């Protein structure tokens, strides 16, 4: 058995993972591909990287525990494909900041979905989180007009947050029987299979530059980031890791400012701060011991 990692090292691994998680929004701007094609390329390279890591580990760990688990992994793959497609669509029609801030509402969605899907007790405080989230989104959106790019970006981003919340709840039972790497591998694999028809319809780009970018997105910003996050959780715990993951939109907005010269509007930042506060409060409460 390996040595238990130090807390400082684990914190560094979590921060690096969340920093890498902040990059994908930029690829939505760098790649002029349809969102389903971007997601297909992302999961393709992520699968190859995760399979390589799992093959080197003792025992491999490629086999699901049961047919029920396999069916659940297929469902999660579908939800993941929809989630990432919505996220990249949000970024492409609006901005990285709008996409990330709308998506970061997912802990609030989770607070409502867990009692329904996991048969847990509903907590009335969830209404307060939802109200704060609605208030924050209201600040980001200049007015409900579907011709407005920010409005469309927020709607796609909220869809990404909702589907990620569904994925998080579904993953809870899988995580108790399989390693996170195994779950990530199968979900990426099935997500790619669901996206094959869209890719066949749109076609694959031939640009070498684009394929290098998508390989970086899949290997470093997906597979490597996920592995680092899991490794860091061993030393800091799931609650701390979840709270630190709230920094993802912060890192993403800063990276968009540096690489894309995107400067978010003041009302976007103000609304985003409220959404993040609600999401952080929901995450912290969810991680409290029973």
Secondary structure as a PSIPRED ss2 file (coil, helix, strand):
# PSIPRED VFORMAT (PSIPRED V4.0)

   1 X C   1.000  0.000  0.000
   2 X C   1.000  0.000  0.000
   3 X C   1.000  0.000  0.000
   4 X C   1.000  0.000  0.000
   5 X C   1.000  0.000  0.000
   6 X C   1.000  0.000  0.000
   7 X H   0.000  1.000  0.000
   8 X H   0.000  1.000  0.000
   9 X H   0.000  1.000  0.000
  10 X H   0.000  1.000  0.000
  11 X H   0.000  1.000  0.000
  12 X H   0.000  1.000  0.000
  13 X H   0.000  1.000  0.000
  14 X H   0.000  1.000  0.000
  15 X H   0.000  1.000  0.000
  16 X H   0.000  1.000  0.000
  17 X H   0.000  1.000  0.000
  18 X H   0.000  1.000  0.000
  19 X H   0.000  1.000  0.000
  20 X H   0.000  1.000  0.000
  21 X H   0.000  1.000  0.000
  22 X C   1.000  0.000  0.000
  23 X C   1.000  0.000  0.000
  24 X H   0.000  1.000  0.000
  25 X H   0.000  1.000  0.000
  26 X H   0.000  1.000  0.000
  27 X H   0.000  1.000  0.000
  28 X H   0.000  1.000  0.000
  29 X H   0.000  1.000  0.000
  30 X H   0.000  1.000  0.000
  31 X C   1.000  0.000  0.000
  32 X C   1.000  0.000  0.000
  33 X C   1.000  0.000  0.000
  34 X C   1.000  0.000  0.000
  35 X H   0.000  1.000  0.000
  36 X H   0.000  1.000  0.000
  37 X H   0.000  1.000  0.000
  38 X H   0.000  1.000  0.000
  39 X H   0.000  1.000  0.000
  40 X H   0.000  1.000  0.000
  41 X H   0.000  1.000  0.000
  42 X H   0.000  1.000  0.000
  43 X H   0.000  1.000  0.000
  44 X H   0.000  1.000  0.000
  45 X H   0.000  1.000  0.000
  46 X H   0.000  1.000  0.000
  47 X H   0.000  1.000  0.000
  48 X H   0.000  1.000  0.000
  49 X H   0.000  1.000  0.000
  50 X H   0.000  1.000  0.000
  51 X H   0.000  1.000  0.000
  52 X H   0.000  1.000  0.000
  53 X H   0.000  1.000  0.000
  54 X H   0.000  1.000  0.000
  55 X H   0.000  1.000  0.000
  56 X H   0.000  1.000  0.000
  57 X C   1.000  0.000  0.000
  58 X C   1.000  0.000  0.000
  59 X C   1.000  0.000  0.000
  60 X C   1.000  0.000  0.000
  61 X C   1.000  0.000  0.000
  62 X C   1.000  0.000  0.000
  63 X C   1.000  0.000  0.000
  64 X C   1.000  0.000  0.000
  65 X C   1.000  0.000  0.000
  66 X C   1.000  0.000  0.000
  67 X H   0.000  1.000  0.000
  68 X H   0.000  1.000  0.000
  69 X H   0.000  1.000  0.000
  70 X H   0.000  1.000  0.000
  71 X H   0.000  1.000  0.000
  72 X H   0.000  1.000  0.000
  73 X H   0.000  1.000  0.000
  74 X H   0.000  1.000  0.000
  75 X H   0.000  1.000  0.000
  76 X H   0.000  1.000  0.000
  77 X H   0.000  1.000  0.000
  78 X H   0.000  1.000  0.000
  79 X H   0.000  1.000  0.000
  80 X H   0.000  1.000  0.000
  81 X H   0.000  1.000  0.000
  82 X H   0.000  1.000  0.000
  83 X H   0.000  1.000  0.000
  84 X H   0.000  1.000  0.000
  85 X H   0.000  1.000  0.000
  86 X H   0.000  1.000  0.000
  87 X H   0.000  1.000  0.000
  88 X H   0.000  1.000  0.000
  89 X H   0.000  1.000  0.000
  90 X H   0.000  1.000  0.000
  91 X H   0.000  1.000  0.000
  92 X H   0.000  1.000  0.000
  93 X H   0.000  1.000  0.000
  94 X C   1.000  0.000  0.000
  95 X C   1.000  0.000  0.000
  96 X H   0.000  1.000  0.000
  97 X H   0.000  1.000  0.000
  98 X H   0.000  1.000  0.000
  99 X H   0.000  1.000  0.000
 100 X H   0.000  1.000  0.000
 101 X H   0.000  1.000  0.000
 102 X H   0.000  1.000  0.000
 103 X H   0.000  1.000  0.000
 104 X C   1.000  0.000  0.000
 105 X C   1.000  0.000  0.000
 106 X H   0.000  1.000  0.000
 107 X H   0.000  1.000  0.000
 108 X H   0.000  1.000  0.000
 109 X H   0.000  1.000  0.000
 110 X H   0.000  1.000  0.000
 111 X H   0.000  1.000  0.000
 112 X H   0.000  1.000  0.000
 113 X H   0.000  1.000  0.000
 114 X H   0.000  1.000  0.000
 115 X H   0.000  1.000  0.000
 116 X H   0.000  1.000  0.000
 117 X H   0.000  1.000  0.000
 118 X C   1.000  0.000  0.000
 119 X C   1.000  0.000  0.000
 120 X C   1.000  0.000  0.000
 121 X C   1.000  0.000  0.000
 122 X C   1.000  0.000  0.000
 123 X C   1.000  0.000  0.000
 124 X C   1.000  0.000  0.000
 125 X H   0.000  1.000  0.000
 126 X H   0.000  1.000  0.000
 127 X H   0.000  1.000  0.000
 128 X H   0.000  1.000  0.000
 129 X H   0.000  1.000  0.000
 130 X H   0.000  1.000  0.000
 131 X H   0.000  1.000  0.000
 132 X H   0.000  1.000  0.000
 133 X H   0.000  1.000  0.000
 134 X H   0.000  1.000  0.000
 135 X H   0.000  1.000  0.000
 136 X H   0.000  1.000  0.000
 137 X H   0.000  1.000  0.000
 138 X H   0.000  1.000  0.000
 139 X H   0.000  1.000  0.000
 140 X H   0.000  1.000  0.000
 141 X C   1.000  0.000  0.000
 142 X C   1.000  0.000  0.000
 143 X C   1.000  0.000  0.000
 144 X C   1.000  0.000  0.000
 145 X C   1.000  0.000  0.000
 146 X C   1.000  0.000  0.000
 147 X C   1.000  0.000  0.000
 148 X C   1.000  0.000  0.000
 149 X H   0.000  1.000  0.000
 150 X H   0.000  1.000  0.000
 151 X H   0.000  1.000  0.000
 152 X H   0.000  1.000  0.000
 153 X H   0.000  1.000  0.000
 154 X H   0.000  1.000  0.000
 155 X H   0.000  1.000  0.000
 156 X H   0.000  1.000  0.000
 157 X H   0.000  1.000  0.000
 158 X H   0.000  1.000  0.000
 159 X H   0.000  1.000  0.000
 160 X H   0.000  1.000  0.000
 161 X H   0.000  1.000  0.000
 162 X H   0.000  1.000  0.000
 163 X H   0.000  1.000  0.000
 164 X H   0.000  1.000  0.000
 165 X H   0.000  1.000  0.000
 166 X H   0.000  1.000  0.000
 167 X H   0.000  1.000  0.000
 168 X H   0.000  1.000  0.000
 169 X H   0.000  1.000  0.000
 170 X H   0.000  1.000  0.000
 171 X H   0.000  1.000  0.000
 172 X H   0.000  1.000  0.000
 173 X H   0.000  1.000  0.000
 174 X H   0.000  1.000  0.000
 175 X H   0.000  1.000  0.000
 176 X C   1.000  0.000  0.000
 177 X C   1.000  0.000  0.000
 178 X C   1.000  0.000  0.000
 179 X C   1.000  0.000  0.000
 180 X H   0.000  1.000  0.000
 181 X H   0.000  1.000  0.000
 182 X H   0.000  1.000  0.000
 183 X H   0.000  1.000  0.000
 184 X H   0.000  1.000  0.000
 185 X H   0.000  1.000  0.000
 186 X H   0.000  1.000  0.000
 187 X H   0.000  1.000  0.000
 188 X H   0.000  1.000  0.000
 189 X H   0.000  1.000  0.000
 190 X H   0.000  1.000  0.000
 191 X H   0.000  1.000  0.000
 192 X H   0.000  1.000  0.000
 193 X H   0.000  1.000  0.000
 194 X H   0.000  1.000  0.000
 195 X H   0.000  1.000  0.000
 196 X H   0.000  1.000  0.000
 197 X H   0.000  1.000  0.000
 198 X H   0.000  1.000  0.000
 199 X H   0.000  1.000  0.000
 200 X H   0.000  1.000  0.000
 201 X H   0.000  1.000  0.000
 202 X H   0.000  1.000  0.000
 203 X C   1.000  0.000  0.000
 204 X C   1.000  0.000  0.000
 205 X C   1.000  0.000  0.000
 206 X C   1.000  0.000  0.000
 207 X C   1.000  0.000  0.000
 208 X H   0.000  1.000  0.000
 209 X H   0.000  1.000  0.000
 210 X H   0.000  1.000  0.000
 211 X H   0.000  1.000  0.000
 212 X H   0.000  1.000  0.000
 213 X H   0.000  1.000  0.000
 214 X H   0.000  1.000  0.000
 215 X H   0.000  1.000  0.000
 216 X H   0.000  1.000  0.000
 217 X H   0.000  1.000  0.000
 218 X H   0.000  1.000  0.000
 219 X H   0.000  1.000  0.000
 220 X H   0.000  1.000  0.000
 221 X H   0.000  1.000  0.000
 222 X H   0.000  1.000  0.000
 223 X H   0.000  1.000  0.000
 224 X H   0.000  1.000  0.000
 225 X H   0.000  1.000  0.000
 226 X H   0.000  1.000  0.000
 227 X H   0.000  1.000  0.000
 228 X H   0.000  1.000  0.000
 229 X H   0.000  1.000  0.000
 230 X H   0.000  1.000  0.000
 231 X H   0.000  1.000  0.000
 232 X H   0.000  1.000  0.000
 233 X H   0.000  1.000  0.000
 234 X H   0.000  1.000  0.000
 235 X H   0.000  1.000  0.000
 236 X H   0.000  1.000  0.000
 237 X C   1.000  0.000  0.000
 238 X H   0.000  1.000  0.000
 239 X H   0.000  1.000  0.000
 240 X H   0.000  1.000  0.000
 241 X H   0.000  1.000  0.000
 242 X H   0.000  1.000  0.000
 243 X H   0.000  1.000  0.000
 244 X H   0.000  1.000  0.000
 245 X H   0.000  1.000  0.000
 246 X H   0.000  1.000  0.000
 247 X H   0.000  1.000  0.000
 248 X H   0.000  1.000  0.000
 249 X H   0.000  1.000  0.000
 250 X H   0.000  1.000  0.000
 251 X H   0.000  1.000  0.000
 252 X H   0.000  1.000  0.000
 253 X H   0.000  1.000  0.000
 254 X H   0.000  1.000  0.000
 255 X H   0.000  1.000  0.000
 256 X H   0.000  1.000  0.000
 257 X H   0.000  1.000  0.000
 258 X H   0.000  1.000  0.000
 259 X H   0.000  1.000  0.000
 260 X C   1.000  0.000  0.000
 261 X C   1.000  0.000  0.000
 262 X C   1.000  0.000  0.000
 263 X C   1.000  0.000  0.000
 264 X C   1.000  0.000  0.000
 265 X C   1.000  0.000  0.000
 266 X H   0.000  1.000  0.000
 267 X H   0.000  1.000  0.000
 268 X H   0.000  1.000  0.000
 269 X H   0.000  1.000  0.000
 270 X H   0.000  1.000  0.000
 271 X H   0.000  1.000  0.000
 272 X H   0.000  1.000  0.000
 273 X H   0.000  1.000  0.000
 274 X H   0.000  1.000  0.000
 275 X H   0.000  1.000  0.000
 276 X H   0.000  1.000  0.000
 277 X H   0.000  1.000  0.000
 278 X H   0.000  1.000  0.000
 279 X H   0.000  1.000  0.000
 280 X H   0.000  1.000  0.000
 281 X H   0.000  1.000  0.000
 282 X H   0.000  1.000  0.000
 283 X H   0.000  1.000  0.000
 284 X H   0.000  1.000  0.000
 285 X H   0.000  1.000  0.000
 286 X H   0.000  1.000  0.000
 287 X C   1.000  0.000  0.000
 288 X C   1.000  0.000  0.000
 289 X C   1.000  0.000  0.000
 290 X C   1.000  0.000  0.000
